[in-house]
Amino acid sequence: MRTTTGSVLLLAMLALAGCGGGGGGSGDGSGGTSGWLIPQSQVVDAGPGQDGIPSIDRPVFAPVQDITFLGDAELVVGVKVGGESFAFPHQILNWHEVVNHTVGTDDYVLSYCPLTGSALAWDVDDGRLDPDFGVSGLLYNSNLILYDRDTGSFWSQMLEQSVRGSRSGEIPGRIQVIETTWATWRAMYPDSQVLTRETGHQRDYFAYPYGSYRWDDNLLFPVTREDNRLHPKRRVIGIRSATASKVYQVDSFGSDTQAINEHFDGNPVVVVGNSDLDFAAIYSRELADGTILDFTAVQAQLPVVMSDSEGNSWDVFGTAVSGPRAGTQLALTESYTAMWFAWAAFFGNAAIHFN
């Protein structure tokens, strides 16, 4: 793996500059303090400036059946909030990276970093004067640093933590995301709402702004460590704790859904995934009452992907949809999908399941 500073970097900078239109912010993100929780020397200015890549603050959605601009194999990021399901196409997220959305009284922010292939959603503190987040224009380990518009504090996406400002050290509430293809999402949640290209900005959403980046072995910005055990852009779902991390290649689960019951850092978890359907998720197997479940994969019953010995059926978001525990939600884990190089840069010495 190598970091290029020639034509590939120039291409990236041109693409980033073309994302301008958010009207650059003037805050320094310090929120009244000067310290970083990450090495300041490794925080990189990506070029476009604060809000140079404009967040989507008034998202417009349409029903699945009205969406005609997505091909079956294109990736989307799905969430369930307030009892409703929403899909966010990569095609749009590549150009905006941050979407601020309110469902009823629930505010949340969904972010996607195209340079690290990582999508996360956070519950937003509803007591904030301005609950919205934006794109800071800074990167750490090639990964998006967000800022919140209430205090100007900076937030590392993959660390899931504020790393500078008055909210430094704060950890947001996690919302489960499922990244999969448009065809799979449509089969899972045909009644969901989908983010449209009515963003308020003029972008060529059919074009990928980073050239061959998704497939080649080049990085556009430096990272703290490299690990050549997998191709740098291999999509993995990883789980982490304070002392350990482990990844599973999304393309290694096989054509049948797998449910892998195991322990990670001493805690029982289940990893469920399907390579052909292009999804993966990791949940705790321990329920609030102390019961530890063992799961079996379920085939061809989307969005149901698992069952257990008690007779419960569980959907891809870890919710029991039938059985004696119907309505129960499996506890979330510190897990998400990203490119291998990014996971290795943030969380070194990761175990690799399918090796």
C-alpha positions in Angstrom: 0.0 0.0 0.0 1.3 3.5 -0.7 0.1 7.1 -0.3 0.4 9.0 -3.5 1.0 12.7 -3.9 0.7 12.9 -7.6 -2.1 12.7 -10.0 -4.4 10.7 -7.7 -4.1 13.3 -5.0 -4.7 16.1 -7.6 -7.8 14.3 -8.7 -9.1 14.1 -5.2 -8.4 17.7 -4.4 -10.3 18.8 -7.6 -13.2 16.6 -6.6 -13.2 18.0 -3.1 -13.0 21.6 -4.4 -16.0 20.8 -6.7 -18.0 20.0 -3.6 -17.9 23.6 -2.4 -21.1 25.5 -1.8 -21.7 25.2 1.9 -20.3 28.7 2.6 -17.3 27.9 4.8 -17.8 28.3 8.6 -15.7 30.7 10.6 -15.4 28.8 13.9 -12.1 27.1 14.8 -13.8 24.2 16.5 -12.1 24.7 19.8 -15.2 25.4 21.7 -13.1 27.5 24.0 -10.3 24.9 24.6 -7.2 24.1 22.6 -6.4 20.4 23.3 -6.9 17.5 21.0 -7.6 13.9 22.2 -5.9 12.7 19.0 -2.4 13.7 17.8 -2.8 17.2 16.3 0.1 16.5 14.0 -1.9 13.8 12.4 -5.0 15.9 11.8 -4.9 16.8 8.1 -6.6 19.7 6.3 -8.3 18.0 3.3 -8.6 21.2 1.3 -12.3 22.3 0.9 -12.6 24.0 4.3 -15.3 23.8 6.9 -18.7 23.2 5.2 -16.9 23.1 1.8 -18.6 19.7 1.5 -22.1 20.8 2.4 -24.2 18.6 4.7 -27.8 17.9 3.9 -29.8 19.7 6.5 -33.3 19.4 5.0 -33.4 15.9 3.5 -36.2 15.1 1.1 -37.3 11.5 1.0 -39.5 9.5 -1.4 -41.1 6.0 -1.2 -39.1 3.0 -2.5 -41.4 2.6 -5.5 -40.7 6.2 -6.7 -36.9 5.8 -6.8 -35.6 5.3 -10.3 -32.0 6.6 -10.1 -30.5 3.6 -8.3 -29.1 0.4 -9.8 -29.6 -2.9 -7.9 -25.9 -3.2 -7.0 -25.5 0.3 -5.7 -24.9 0.6 -2.0 -27.2 2.3 0.5 -27.1 2.9 4.2 -30.2 2.0 6.1 -31.5 3.1 9.6 -34.7 2.6 11.6 -35.7 5.7 13.7 -39.0 6.3 15.4 -40.4 3.1 14.0 -39.7 4.2 10.4 -37.0 2.9 8.0 -34.9 5.2 5.8 -32.2 4.5 3.2 -29.4 6.9 2.2 -27.7 6.1 -1.1 -23.9 6.2 -1.3 -24.5 8.0 -4.6 -25.6 11.1 -2.6 -23.5 10.5 0.5 -20.3 10.6 -1.5 -20.9 14.3 -2.2 -22.3 15.4 1.2 -21.1 13.0 3.9 -23.4 14.3 6.6 -27.2 14.2 6.8 -29.1 15.8 9.7 -32.6 14.4 10.1 -35.5 14.7 12.5 -38.2 12.1 12.9 -40.9 13.3 15.2 -39.0 14.7 18.1 -35.9 12.5 17.5 -32.9 14.2 16.0 -30.0 12.2 14.6 -27.1 12.6 12.3 -26.0 10.1 9.7 -22.4 10.4 8.4 -20.6 8.6 5.6 -16.9 9.0 4.9 -16.2 8.0 1.3 -12.4 7.9 1.9 -12.8 5.1 4.6 -16.1 3.6 3.5 -17.6 4.0 7.0 -21.2 4.9 7.8 -22.4 5.7 11.3 -25.5 7.2 12.8 -25.7 9.0 16.2 -28.5 10.1 18.4 -28.4 13.9 18.9 -28.9 15.7 22.2 -32.3 17.2 21.7 -31.5 19.9 24.2 -28.9 21.5 22.0 -29.8 25.0 20.5 -28.5 23.7 17.2 -28.6 19.9 16.9 -27.0 19.8 13.4 -23.5 18.6 12.5 -21.4 19.6 9.5 -18.2 18.6 7.7 -15.1 20.2 9.3 -12.8 19.8 6.3 -10.3 17.9 8.5 -9.3 14.3 8.5 -7.7 11.9 10.9 -6.4 8.6 9.5 -8.1 9.7 6.2 -11.4 9.7 8.1 -14.1 12.3 8.4 -14.0 14.7 11.3 -17.4 16.3 11.9 -18.2 19.4 13.9 -21.4 20.2 15.8 -22.9 23.6 15.1 -24.0 24.2 18.7 -20.5 24.3 20.2 -18.1 23.9 17.2 -16.6 20.8 18.8 -14.8 18.3 16.6 -15.9 14.7 16.4 -13.9 11.8 15.0 -16.3 9.6 13.0 -14.6 6.2 13.4 -13.6 6.9 17.0 -17.2 7.9 17.7 -16.1 10.6 20.1 -15.6 14.3 20.3 -11.9 14.9 20.1 -11.6 18.7 20.6 -13.8 21.4 22.0 -16.1 22.0 24.9 -17.6 18.5 24.4 -14.3 16.8 24.2 -14.5 13.2 25.3 -18.2 13.0 24.8 -19.4 9.7 23.2 -22.7 10.0 21.2 -25.5 7.5 21.4 -25.2 4.9 18.6 -28.0 4.1 16.1 -27.6 0.8 14.2 -26.9 1.2 10.5 -27.1 -1.5 7.9 -25.1 -1.0 4.7 -26.2 -3.2 1.8 -27.2 -3.0 -1.9 -30.3 -1.2 -3.2 -31.7 -4.6 -4.3 -31.3 -6.1 -0.8 -32.6 -3.1 1.0 -35.6 -2.9 -1.3 -36.4 -6.6 -0.6 -36.0 -6.0 3.2 -37.9 -2.8 3.6 -40.1 -2.1 0.6 -42.1 0.5 2.6 -39.1 2.6 3.6 -38.3 6.2 2.6 -35.2 6.9 0.5 -33.1 10.1 0.4 -33.6 11.8 -2.9 -31.3 14.0 -5.0 -33.4 17.0 -4.0 -30.5 18.2 -1.8 -30.5 21.9 -2.6 -27.1 21.5 -4.3 -26.1 20.9 -7.9 -24.0 17.7 -8.1 -23.4 15.0 -10.6 -24.8 12.2 -8.4 -24.2 9.6 -11.1 -20.5 10.3 -11.0 -18.1 8.9 -8.3 -15.9 11.9 -7.3 -12.7 9.9 -6.4 -11.8 8.1 -9.6 -10.4 4.6 -9.1 -10.0 5.1 -5.3 -12.6 2.5 -4.3 -10.6 -0.3 -6.0 -6.9 0.7 -6.2 -4.4 0.3 -3.4 -3.6 4.0 -3.1 -4.4 6.3 -0.2 -4.9 10.0 -0.6 -3.9 11.0 2.9 -1.5 9.5 5.5 -2.5 7.1 8.2 -0.8 6.2 11.4 -0.3 2.5 10.6 -0.6 0.2 7.7 -1.5 -3.5 7.6 -1.1 -5.5 4.4 -2.9 -8.7 5.5 -5.9 -7.7 3.4 -6.3 -5.4 0.4 -6.6 -1.8 1.8 -10.0 -1.2 0.3 -11.5 -4.5 1.3 -14.9 -3.9 3.0 -14.9 -5.4 6.5 -17.3 -5.3 9.4 -15.3 -4.8 12.6 -16.0 -4.9 16.3 -13.9 -3.2 18.9 -13.4 -2.7 22.6 -10.9 -0.8 24.7 -8.4 -3.7 24.4 -9.3 -5.7 21.2 -10.7 -5.6 17.7 -11.7 -8.1 15.1 -13.0 -7.9 11.5 -15.0 -10.1 9.1 -14.7 -9.5 5.4 -18.1 -8.7 4.0 -17.4 -10.7 0.8 -16.4 -13.9 2.8 -19.7 -14.9 4.4 -20.8 -16.8 1.4 -24.0 -16.9 -0.6 -26.0 -18.3 2.3 -26.6 -16.2 5.4 -24.3 -17.1 8.3 -24.9 -16.5 11.9 -21.6 -16.9 13.9 -22.0 -17.3 17.6 -18.8 -16.5 19.5 -17.2 -14.4 22.2 -15.4 -11.2 21.6 -13.2 -9.8 24.4 -15.1 -12.1 26.8 -18.6 -11.0 25.6 -21.0 -13.2 23.7 -21.8 -11.8 20.3 -23.5 -12.9 17.1 -22.1 -11.9 13.7 -24.7 -12.3 10.8 -23.9 -11.7 7.2 -24.4 -12.7 3.6 -21.9 -11.9 0.8 -24.4 -12.2 -2.1 -26.9 -10.0 -0.3 -24.1 -7.7 0.8 -24.9 -7.1 4.5 -23.4 -7.8 7.8 -24.2 -6.8 11.4 -22.9 -7.7 14.9 -25.0 -7.8 18.1 -24.6 -8.9 21.7 -26.1 -12.3 22.4 -26.8 -11.4 26.1 -30.2 -10.1 26.9 -31.1 -7.6 29.7 -32.3 -10.5 31.9 -28.9 -12.3 31.6 -30.1 -14.9 29.0 -27.4 -15.7 26.4 -28.9 -16.8 23.1 -27.5 -19.0 20.4 -28.6 -18.0 16.9 -29.2 -19.9 13.6 -29.2 -18.2 10.2 -32.5 -17.9 8.4 -32.5 -18.0 4.6 -34.8 -16.2 2.1 -37.1 -14.6 4.7 -35.8 -11.0 4.6 -35.6 -8.9 6.7 -35.6 -11.9 9.1 -32.0 -13.2 9.1 -31.8 -15.3 12.4 -33.8 -17.4 14.8 -33.0 -18.9 18.2 -33.8 -22.0 20.2 -36.6 -20.2 22.1 -38.5 -19.8 18.8 -37.8 -16.1 18.2 -37.2 -14.6 14.7 -34.8 -11.7 14.5 -34.5 -9.1 11.7 -31.3 -7.5 10.4 -31.5 -4.7 12.9 -31.4 -7.1 15.8 -35.1 -6.9 16.7 -37.3 -9.9 17.5 -40.2 -9.7 15.1 -42.0 -12.9 16.3 -41.8 -15.4 19.1 -42.0 -15.1 22.9 -39.5 -12.1 22.9 -41.2 -10.2 20.1 -40.2 -6.5 20.3 -36.9 -7.2 22.1 -33.9 -5.4 20.8 -30.5 -7.0 20.9 -27.9 -4.7 22.4 -25.7 -2.9 19.9 -22.0 -3.4 19.8 -19.2 -1.0 18.8 -19.2 -2.3 15.3 -19.5 -1.0 11.7 -18.4 -1.5 8.2 -15.3 0.3 6.8 -12.4 -0.2 4.5 -9.7 -2.5 5.9 -6.9 0.1 5.8 -9.0 2.4 7.9 -9.9 -0.2 10.5 -6.3 -1.2 10.8 -5.1 2.4 11.1 -7.5 3.1 14.0 -7.5 -0.2 15.7 -4.2 -2.0 15.3 -3.5 -5.8 15.5 -7.1 -6.7 14.6 -7.9 -10.4 14.4 -9.3 -11.5 11.0 -12.0 -14.1 11.2 -11.9 -15.6 7.7 -8.2 -15.9 7.4 
